Amino acid sequence: MERLRKIATSPSVELAPIGEFEAGGKAYPLFYLLMGSPGPNKKSVMIGAGIHGDEPGGVEAAVRFLEHNAANHKLLSRFVFTVFPCNNPSGWERNTRENADGIDLNRQFNARKPAAEAAIISQALQGKRFDLLFEMHEDVDSPGFYMYEIANDPSTYLGEKIIEAVESAGCPINRNECIERMPANGGLIRRRVIRFRKTRLPLAIYAHRTCGGHVLTLEPPASMLSLEERVAVELMGLSIALDCS
């Protein structure tokens, strides 16, 4: 929170509270940060991190991206960013996938009775439109990097480009033909969102259905890379996505 408040002293950044919830007997606030000003020729990007509390690399990458770019006028002349830096703060504190009440928040979107965090984030997304949805995850069990991609226009696919860059940087790639019980090709999972279930959704699928946008979800291998290396992979993928947008 100290880092987020410091980032928000920049005139280009707004720290926006979106709600408060209780978990494990403690009250937590939730925020997103708006970086840049909307404009007719700018693309809108959502960055999400920390929906699983035991994936700290994404949280660090999201916060570091804000710290490094709050005064990046060239970047902010092209994009406006909505950044959810830590969507599961009680799990992040405990280093657990689930929140303090034992709930996997990434299965709570569009649920009949969602967890408070998912309900707050869902409400914050209403009325927003995004060109790019960039989700920062990591996987402690994977033998290498993999990622998910959803895009309505195949000509805009970026998955292969990101995987090639990640591998060139020395990160192993998960080349299993089935990852997380889904067909994969060279570390890339491309799901057809129309085939996805309607309820208890991951945040990326819910945000895509609610706000549109090209979805990229990165999964660096947490057991094989240091925190700094995982952060570098996340930021590399985001940089490629922005350069190609």
LONU-108965 format. One record per residue (C-alpha): residue number from 1; residue in three letters; x, y, z. Coordinates in nm, 2 decimals, m for minus. Layout:
// LONU-108965
n res x y z
NUM Ala X Y Z .
...
// end
This chain:
// LONU-108965
n res x y z
1 Met 0.00 0.00 0.00 .
2 Glu 0.29 0.24 0.07 .
3 Arg 0.42 0.18 m0.29 .
4 Leu 0.07 0.22 m0.44 .
5 Arg 0.02 0.55 m0.26 .
6 Lys 0.36 0.67 m0.37 .
7 Ile 0.28 0.58 m0.73 .
8 Ala m0.05 0.77 m0.70 .
9 Thr 0.13 1.10 m0.62 .
10 Ser 0.21 1.11 m0.99 .
11 Pro m0.04 1.34 m1.18 .
12 Ser m0.09 1.07 m1.43 .
13 Val m0.21 0.81 m1.18 .
14 Glu m0.53 0.78 m0.97 .
15 Leu m0.57 0.53 m0.68 .
16 Ala m0.93 0.44 m0.69 .
17 Pro m1.09 0.25 m0.39 .
18 Ile m1.36 0.00 m0.52 .
19 Gly m1.47 m0.16 m0.20 .
20 Glu m1.39 m0.33 0.13 .
21 Phe m1.44 m0.68 0.25 .
22 Glu m1.37 m0.90 0.55 .
23 Ala m1.17 m1.23 0.53 .
24 Gly m1.03 m1.43 0.82 .
25 Gly m1.17 m1.17 1.06 .
26 Lys m0.98 m0.88 0.91 .
27 Ala m1.10 m0.59 0.69 .
28 Tyr m0.93 m0.54 0.36 .
29 Pro m0.97 m0.26 0.10 .
30 Leu m0.96 m0.33 m0.28 .
31 Phe m0.83 m0.08 m0.53 .
32 Tyr m0.74 m0.03 m0.89 .
33 Leu m0.51 0.23 m1.03 .
34 Leu m0.59 0.43 m1.34 .
35 Met m0.28 0.54 m1.52 .
36 Gly m0.31 0.78 m1.81 .
37 Ser m0.61 0.98 m1.94 .
38 Pro m0.87 0.83 m2.18 .
39 Gly m0.86 0.97 m2.53 .
40 Pro m1.02 0.90 m2.87 .
41 Asn m0.70 0.74 m3.02 .
42 Lys m0.58 0.56 m2.71 .
43 Lys m0.62 0.19 m2.64 .
44 Ser m0.75 0.08 m2.31 .
45 Val m0.56 m0.20 m2.12 .
46 Met m0.65 m0.39 m1.81 .
47 Ile m0.38 m0.55 m1.60 .
48 Gly m0.48 m0.80 m1.33 .
49 Ala m0.26 m0.97 m1.07 .
50 Gly m0.27 m1.16 m0.75 .
51 Ile m0.61 m1.34 m0.78 .
52 His m0.42 m1.63 m0.64 .
53 Gly m0.24 m1.53 m0.33 .
54 Asp 0.06 m1.77 m0.38 .
55 Glu 0.15 m1.60 m0.71 .
56 Pro 0.35 m1.30 m0.59 .
57 Gly 0.54 m1.25 m0.91 .
58 Gly 0.24 m1.11 m1.09 .
59 Val 0.17 m0.86 m0.80 .
60 Glu 0.53 m0.74 m0.80 .
61 Ala 0.53 m0.71 m1.18 .
62 Ala 0.21 m0.51 m1.18 .
63 Val 0.33 m0.27 m0.91 .
64 Arg 0.67 m0.24 m1.08 .
65 Phe 0.51 m0.16 m1.42 .
66 Leu 0.32 0.12 m1.25 .
67 Glu 0.64 0.25 m1.08 .
68 His 0.84 0.25 m1.40 .
69 Asn 0.58 0.40 m1.62 .
70 Ala 0.38 0.66 m1.42 .
71 Ala 0.59 0.93 m1.60 .
72 Asn 0.63 0.75 m1.93 .
73 His 0.46 1.02 m2.15 .
74 Lys 0.53 0.83 m2.47 .
75 Leu 0.35 0.52 m2.34 .
76 Leu 0.07 0.72 m2.19 .
77 Ser 0.01 0.90 m2.52 .
78 Arg m0.10 0.56 m2.66 .
79 Phe m0.26 0.38 m2.38 .
80 Val m0.47 0.42 m2.07 .
81 Phe m0.43 0.15 m1.80 .
82 Thr m0.66 0.01 m1.54 .
83 Val m0.45 m0.20 m1.30 .
84 Phe m0.58 m0.43 m1.04 .
85 Pro m0.25 m0.50 m0.86 .
86 Cys m0.36 m0.75 m0.59 .
87 Asn m0.70 m0.90 m0.62 .
88 Asn m0.66 m1.14 m0.33 .
89 Pro m0.48 m0.95 m0.05 .
90 Ser m0.57 m1.19 0.23 .
91 Gly m0.43 m1.49 0.03 .
92 Trp m0.12 m1.28 m0.07 .
93 Glu m0.05 m1.21 0.30 .
94 Arg m0.08 m1.59 0.37 .
95 Asn 0.09 m1.71 0.05 .
96 Thr m0.21 m1.93 m0.03 .
97 Arg m0.39 m1.98 m0.36 .
98 Glu m0.73 m1.92 m0.19 .
99 Asn m0.83 m1.62 0.02 .
100 Ala m0.83 m1.63 0.40 .
101 Asp m1.17 m1.81 0.40 .
102 Gly m1.04 m2.09 0.17 .
103 Ile m1.21 m1.97 m0.15 .
104 Asp m1.04 m1.99 m0.49 .
105 Leu m1.14 m1.64 m0.62 .
106 Asn m1.06 m1.73 m0.98 .
107 Arg m1.37 m1.95 m0.98 .
108 Gln m1.60 m1.69 m0.83 .
109 Phe m1.69 m1.46 m1.12 .
110 Asn m2.05 m1.47 m1.23 .
111 Ala m2.13 m1.71 m0.95 .
112 Arg m2.47 m1.71 m0.78 .
113 Lys m2.32 m1.60 m0.44 .
114 Pro m1.97 m1.48 m0.52 .
115 Ala m1.70 m1.42 m0.27 .
116 Ala m1.69 m1.05 m0.16 .
117 Glu m1.36 m0.98 m0.36 .
118 Ala m1.51 m1.12 m0.68 .
119 Ala m1.83 m0.92 m0.63 .
120 Ile m1.64 m0.60 m0.58 .
121 Ile m1.41 m0.65 m0.88 .
122 Ser m1.71 m0.75 m1.10 .
123 Gln m1.89 m0.43 m1.00 .
124 Ala m1.58 m0.22 m1.08 .
125 Leu m1.57 m0.37 m1.43 .
126 Gln m1.92 m0.28 m1.52 .
127 Gly m1.94 m0.02 m1.81 .
128 Lys m1.57 m0.05 m1.90 .
129 Arg m1.43 m0.15 m2.24 .
130 Phe m1.08 m0.28 m2.29 .
131 Asp m0.87 m0.35 m2.60 .
132 Leu m0.62 m0.57 m2.41 .
133 Leu m0.67 m0.78 m2.09 .
134 Phe m0.34 m0.89 m1.94 .
135 Glu m0.35 m1.14 m1.66 .
136 Met m0.03 m1.20 m1.45 .
137 His m0.03 m1.55 m1.30 .
138 Glu 0.24 m1.81 m1.23 .
139 Asp 0.24 m2.19 m1.18 .
140 Val 0.44 m2.37 m0.91 .
141 Asp 0.39 m2.71 m1.06 .
142 Ser 0.46 m2.65 m1.43 .
143 Pro 0.79 m2.77 m1.58 .
144 Gly 0.80 m2.45 m1.79 .
145 Phe 0.63 m2.14 m1.91 .
146 Tyr 0.29 m2.15 m2.07 .
147 Met 0.01 m1.90 m2.15 .
148 Tyr m0.35 m1.86 m2.25 .
149 Glu m0.47 m1.64 m2.53 .
150 Ile m0.82 m1.54 m2.65 .
151 Ala m0.86 m1.31 m2.95 .
152 Asn m1.16 m1.27 m3.18 .
153 Asp m0.93 m1.20 m3.48 .
154 Pro m0.66 m1.46 m3.54 .
155 Ser m0.45 m1.21 m3.73 .
156 Thr m0.38 m1.04 m3.39 .
157 Tyr m0.25 m1.35 m3.21 .
158 Leu 0.06 m1.28 m3.01 .
159 Gly 0.11 m1.61 m2.82 .
160 Glu 0.38 m1.75 m3.04 .
161 Lys 0.58 m1.42 m3.04 .
162 Ile 0.57 m1.40 m2.66 .
163 Ile 0.67 m1.77 m2.61 .
164 Glu 0.96 m1.73 m2.86 .
165 Ala 1.09 m1.43 m2.66 .
166 Val 1.05 m1.60 m2.33 .
167 Glu 1.24 m1.90 m2.45 .
168 Ser 1.51 m1.69 m2.60 .
169 Ala 1.56 m1.53 m2.26 .
170 Gly 1.64 m1.87 m2.12 .
171 Cys 1.31 m1.97 m1.97 .
172 Pro 1.20 m2.33 m2.03 .
173 Ile 0.87 m2.39 m2.21 .
174 Asn 0.60 m2.64 m2.10 .
175 Arg 0.56 m2.84 m2.42 .
176 Asn 0.31 m3.09 m2.29 .
177 Glu 0.02 m3.15 m2.53 .
178 Cys m0.22 m3.12 m2.23 .
179 Ile m0.18 m2.84 m1.97 .
180 Glu m0.44 m2.79 m1.69 .
181 Arg m0.66 m3.05 m1.87 .
182 Met m0.67 m2.84 m2.18 .
183 Pro m0.51 m2.90 m2.53 .
184 Ala m0.18 m2.70 m2.56 .
185 Asn 0.06 m2.64 m2.85 .
186 Gly 0.42 m2.54 m2.76 .
187 Gly 0.32 m2.38 m2.43 .
188 Leu 0.01 m2.21 m2.58 .
189 Ile m0.35 m2.27 m2.48 .
190 Arg m0.61 m2.10 m2.70 .
191 Arg m0.96 m2.16 m2.56 .
192 Arg m1.27 m2.06 m2.75 .
193 Val m1.45 m1.85 m2.50 .
194 Ile m1.80 m1.94 m2.64 .
195 Arg m1.73 m2.30 m2.51 .
196 Phe m1.66 m2.18 m2.16 .
197 Arg m1.91 m2.24 m1.89 .
198 Lys m2.14 m1.95 m1.80 .
199 Thr m2.09 m1.94 m1.42 .
200 Arg m1.81 m1.96 m1.17 .
201 Leu m1.57 m1.81 m1.42 .
202 Pro m1.20 m1.71 m1.40 .
203 Leu m1.15 m1.33 m1.39 .
204 Ala m1.00 m1.32 m1.74 .
205 Ile m1.30 m1.49 m1.90 .
206 Tyr m1.55 m1.28 m1.71 .
207 Ala m1.36 m0.96 m1.80 .
208 His m1.35 m1.06 m2.16 .
209 Arg m1.73 m1.13 m2.17 .
210 Thr m1.80 m0.81 m1.98 .
211 Cys m1.55 m0.56 m2.12 .
212 Gly m1.42 m0.72 m2.45 .
213 Gly m1.05 m0.73 m2.53 .
214 His m0.77 m0.95 m2.64 .
215 Val m0.68 m1.18 m2.35 .
216 Leu m0.33 m1.28 m2.26 .
217 Thr m0.27 m1.48 m1.94 .
218 Leu 0.10 m1.56 m1.86 .
219 Glu 0.21 m1.85 m1.64 .
220 Pro 0.58 m1.84 m1.56 .
221 Pro 0.71 m2.16 m1.37 .
222 Ala 0.75 m2.06 m1.01 .
223 Ser 0.95 m2.36 m0.91 .
224 Met 1.21 m2.30 m1.18 .
225 Leu 1.26 m1.93 m1.18 .
226 Ser 1.34 m1.68 m0.91 .
227 Leu 1.09 m1.40 m0.83 .
228 Glu 1.30 m1.15 m1.02 .
229 Glu 1.30 m1.38 m1.32 .
230 Arg 0.93 m1.43 m1.31 .
231 Val 0.87 m1.06 m1.29 .
232 Ala 1.10 m1.01 m1.59 .
233 Val 0.89 m1.27 m1.79 .
234 Glu 0.57 m1.10 m1.70 .
235 Leu 0.70 m0.75 m1.80 .
236 Met 0.86 m0.89 m2.12 .
237 Gly 0.52 m1.03 m2.23 .
238 Leu 0.34 m0.71 m2.14 .
239 Ser 0.60 m0.51 m2.34 .
240 Ile 0.55 m0.73 m2.65 .
241 Ala 0.17 m0.70 m2.62 .
242 Leu 0.19 m0.32 m2.60 .
243 Asp 0.44 m0.29 m2.88 .
244 Cys 0.21 m0.50 m3.11 .
245 Ser m0.11 m0.31 m3.01 .
// end
